[in-house]
Amino acid sequence: MSGINFVIDEHGKKTAVVIDLKKHAELWEDFYDSVLTRSRKNEPRESLESVRNRLKVKQTAHA
């Protein structure tokens, strides 16, 4: 694939990749989003209802 080059070690194993961001910016963004999501998998969760309630309270406080 044009614009994507692999860095290969002395054993022929792919160890890294170089991506031409001018050609493949969307591909990089998808990859980065995936890595970011995985890094946050053990973070505490908050329900949608809890977020809505918090925003309502904040909005009322500023009114």
MOJOSUL-V933877 format. One record per residue. RES is the residue in one letter. OMEGA is omega in degrees with one decimal (999 if undefined). D_LAST is the distance of its C-alpha to the last C-alpha in Angstrom with 1 decimal. Layout:
res=[RES RES]
omega=[OMEGA OMEGA]
d_last=[D_LAST D_LAST]
This chain:
res=[M S G I N F V I D E H G K K T A V V I D L K K H A E L W E D F Y D S V L T R S R K N E P R E S L E S V R N R L K V K Q T A H A]
omega=[-179.5 178.0 176.8 -179.1 178.9 172.2 -174.6 179.8 -176.1 178.8 -179.6 -179.5 176.8 -177.2 -179.1 178.3 175.4 -177.3 174.3 -175.1 175.7 -179.5 -169.0 -179.2 -179.6 178.5 178.6 -179.6 178.0 178.9 -178.6 177.8 179.3 179.1 179.5 178.4 179.5 -178.3 -177.7 -173.2 -178.7 177.8 178.8 -180.0 175.3 -177.8 177.6 179.0 178.5 178.7 178.9 -179.7 179.6 179.5 177.5 178.8 -179.9 179.9 179.8 -179.8 -179.0 -177.0 999]
d_last=[54.6 54.3 51.8 51.9 54.4 55.2 56.3 59.3 60.9 64.7 65.0 63.5 60.2 57.0 54.9 52.1 51.0 50.3 48.1 48.0 44.3 45.1 46.7 44.8 41.2 39.9 42.4 41.2 37.6 38.6 40.7 38.0 35.4 38.0 38.9 35.2 34.7 37.9 36.9 33.8 35.5 35.6 32.0 30.0 28.3 24.9 24.7 22.5 21.1 20.1 18.4 16.4 15.4 14.5 12.2 10.5 10.0 8.8 6.3 5.1 5.6 3.8 0.0]
